[in-house]
Amino acid sequence: MNRRSIQISCIAALEVGVLQLGPQRRDYIDGRDTLFGVPRIQRHSQLLTDPPDSAVWEEETTRYHINAVILPLASYDGVQLVRLQDFCSSKTWRPVYLDEVLAVFVRSTPQAEALIRRFPVDCATAPEPTQSPEKQSRAETFNASANAASVLVALGRNSEALTAISNALAIFPDSAFLHWERANVLFAMGNLSDSEQEYLSTIALEPSEVTWSALADSYQKRSRIPAAIEALKQAAKYSAKPYSPLLKLGSFIST
């Protein structure tokens, strides 16, 4: 079973568990279908872009008595990972569970205080991955380290993320996704030379518009405009909408 399959299996198991809480505890939304109606889907999309402490969230959680939010932390679905830090920094929501594939937050109310005290979680220090490699197979260790890396990146814990990425790549060195993730972390840390090498490794394994565009940004950051232009030309070749990188290319040429 590959990494993506394991994530899907975990999420499917979670969904079964959530459904088993009904009918007393009802599910607010399943964003994969229109089962809940188009207006609810649209509202859900707005919630995904607004901060969890916003008036929109307050209105919706009060109206529907929402007291828990479950975030599947799938590395190939950035929405949950992007929102993870927002919820960790929230004053309205408190984490009660966090591992490399799942986070659970409860609404901070007097009724939830006992639960929050019983299961304290600090997003800045929670261990990732949660299990020791000695208790796992090589495939399980790879998946745990790779997923943990994505969570640590989302939380801004870059040094720990690099360690997790290295542990995963030691098992499967040809993971384009992990080389891409390491390139992004190094870029964010200002290590532009090493990030360039990681972007090139990613492109060698799995070229795409995203990877070539990221390499172009790396070149632009160091004022290597001719190299950035060539990278954007490559990005356009892999793009379903080549006008997007070409528009960016125009701005490079004009400068």
C-alpha positions in Angstrom: 0.0 0.0 0.0 1.5 3.4 -1.0 1.5 6.6 0.9 -1.6 8.0 -0.8 -3.5 4.8 -0.2 -2.7 4.8 3.5 -3.9 8.4 3.8 -7.1 7.6 2.1 -7.6 4.6 4.3 -7.1 6.6 7.4 -9.5 9.3 6.3 -12.1 6.7 5.3 -11.8 5.1 8.7 -12.2 8.5 10.3 -15.4 9.2 8.3 -16.9 5.9 9.4 -16.1 6.9 13.0 -17.8 10.3 12.5 -20.9 8.7 11.0 -21.1 6.3 13.9 -21.5 9.3 16.2 -24.9 10.0 14.7 -27.8 10.6 14.7 -27.2 12.4 18.0 -24.1 14.1 16.7 -24.5 15.1 13.1 -21.9 15.7 10.4 -21.9 19.3 9.2 -20.4 18.8 5.8 -18.7 16.4 3.4 -17.1 18.6 0.9 -16.7 15.9 -1.7 -20.4 15.8 -2.7 -23.5 18.0 -3.0 -25.3 15.8 -0.6 -25.6 18.7 1.9 -26.9 21.1 -0.8 -25.1 23.7 -2.9 -25.6 26.6 -0.4 -23.9 24.6 2.3 -21.0 23.7 0.0 -20.6 27.4 -0.8 -20.7 28.3 2.9 -18.1 25.6 3.5 -15.9 27.1 0.9 -16.1 30.5 2.7 -15.2 28.9 6.0 -12.1 27.4 4.4 -10.8 30.8 3.5 -11.9 32.8 6.6 -9.9 32.7 9.9 -11.4 30.3 12.5 -11.9 33.3 14.9 -13.8 35.3 12.4 -17.5 36.4 12.6 -18.4 33.9 9.8 -17.1 31.0 11.9 -18.8 32.3 15.0 -22.1 32.6 13.2 -21.9 29.1 11.7 -20.7 27.3 14.8 -23.4 29.0 16.9 -26.2 28.3 14.4 -25.3 24.6 14.0 -23.9 24.0 17.4 -20.5 22.9 16.0 -18.2 22.1 18.8 -15.5 20.0 17.1 -13.5 20.3 13.9 -11.6 17.4 12.4 -8.8 18.2 9.9 -7.4 15.3 7.8 -3.8 16.3 7.2 -3.4 14.8 3.8 -0.1 15.9 2.2 -1.7 16.0 -1.3 -4.6 18.2 -0.2 -3.2 21.5 1.0 -6.4 23.0 2.4 -6.3 21.2 5.7 -2.5 21.7 6.1 -2.8 25.4 5.3 -5.5 25.8 7.9 -3.7 23.8 10.6 -1.6 26.8 11.8 -4.7 29.0 11.8 -6.5 26.6 14.2 -3.4 26.1 16.3 -3.2 29.9 16.8 -6.9 30.3 17.4 -8.4 31.6 20.6 -11.7 30.0 19.8 -10.5 26.5 19.1 -8.1 24.3 21.1 -6.3 21.2 19.8 -7.0 18.0 21.7 -5.3 15.6 19.2 -2.5 15.9 16.6 -0.6 13.4 14.7 0.9 13.1 11.2 -2.5 12.4 9.5 -5.2 14.0 11.7 -5.9 17.0 14.0 -8.9 17.5 16.2 -9.9 20.9 17.6 -12.7 21.6 20.0 -14.5 24.9 20.6 -13.2 26.6 23.7 -16.3 26.7 25.9 -16.9 26.0 29.6 -18.3 22.6 28.7 -15.1 21.7 26.9 -12.6 22.8 29.5 -12.4 19.4 31.2 -11.7 17.8 27.8 -9.1 20.4 26.9 -7.3 19.9 30.2 -7.4 16.1 29.9 -5.9 16.1 26.4 -3.5 19.1 26.2 -1.8 19.6 22.9 0.8 22.2 22.0 1.2 22.5 18.2 4.6 24.0 18.7 6.1 21.0 20.5 3.8 18.0 19.8 6.1 15.1 18.7 5.9 14.2 15.0 5.8 11.4 13.9 4.0 10.0 16.9 5.3 6.4 16.8 8.8 5.0 17.1 10.3 3.5 13.9 11.1 0.4 15.9 7.4 -0.4 16.0 6.9 0.0 12.3 7.8 -1.6 9.0 9.9 0.4 6.5 6.9 1.3 4.5 5.1 2.5 7.7 8.1 4.5 8.8 8.4 6.1 5.4 4.7 7.2 5.4 4.9 8.4 9.0 8.0 10.5 8.4 6.7 11.9 5.1 3.4 12.8 6.6 5.0 14.3 9.7 7.2 16.4 7.5 4.2 18.0 5.8 2.6 18.7 9.2 5.8 20.2 10.6 6.2 22.4 7.5 2.6 23.7 8.0 3.4 24.5 11.6 6.6 26.4 10.6 8.8 23.8 12.4 11.3 23.8 9.5 14.3 22.2 11.2 12.3 19.3 12.4 10.6 19.0 9.0 14.0 18.6 7.4 14.9 15.8 9.7 11.6 14.0 8.9 12.2 14.5 5.2 15.7 13.1 5.5 14.4 10.0 7.4 11.8 9.4 4.7 14.2 9.9 1.8 16.7 7.4 3.5 14.0 4.8 2.8 12.8 6.0 -0.6 15.2 8.5 -2.1 13.2 8.9 -5.4 10.2 10.6 -3.9 9.7 13.7 -6.0 7.2 15.1 -3.5 9.7 15.0 -0.6 12.5 16.6 -2.7 10.0 19.3 -3.6 9.1 19.7 0.1 12.7 19.9 1.1 13.3 22.5 -1.6 10.5 24.6 -0.3 11.7 24.4 3.3 15.2 25.4 2.3 13.9 28.2 0.2 11.9 29.5 3.2 14.9 29.3 5.4 17.0 31.3 2.9 19.2 28.5 1.8 18.7 29.2 -1.9 21.6 27.3 -3.3 20.6 24.0 -1.7 16.9 24.6 -2.5 17.9 25.0 -6.2 19.5 21.6 -6.1 16.4 20.1 -4.6 14.2 21.7 -7.2 16.4 20.3 -9.9 16.2 16.8 -8.3 12.4 17.1 -8.2 12.3 18.1 -11.8 14.5 15.2 -12.8 12.1 12.8 -11.1 8.7 14.5 -11.9 8.8 17.7 -14.0 5.7 19.9 -13.8 4.6 23.5 -14.1 4.7 23.9 -10.3 8.3 22.6 -10.0 9.6 24.7 -12.9 7.8 27.8 -11.6 9.3 27.3 -8.2 12.8 27.0 -9.6 12.1 30.2 -11.6 11.2 32.0 -8.3 14.5 30.7 -6.8 16.5 32.1 -9.7 14.6 35.4 -9.6 15.3 35.7 -5.9 19.0 35.7 -6.7 18.6 38.0 -9.8 19.4 35.2 -12.2 16.9 36.5 -14.7 18.0 34.6 -17.8 17.8 31.3 -15.9 14.4 32.3 -14.4 13.1 33.0 -17.9 14.2 29.6 -19.2 12.6 27.9 -16.2 9.3 29.7 -16.9 9.5 28.6 -20.5 9.7 25.0 -19.3 6.8 25.6 -16.9 4.6 26.8 -19.8 5.3 23.5 -21.6 3.9 21.5 -18.7 1.0 23.9 -18.0 -2.6 23.2 -18.8 -2.9 27.0 -19.0 0.4 28.1 -20.5 -0.7 31.7 -20.5 -0.2 31.8 -16.7 3.6 31.2 -16.6 4.0 33.2 -19.9 2.4 36.2 -18.2 4.9 35.9 -15.4 7.6 35.5 -18.0 6.6 38.8 -19.5 7.1 40.6 -16.2 10.6 39.0 -16.0 11.5 40.2 -19.5 10.2 43.7 -18.8 12.5 44.0 -15.7 
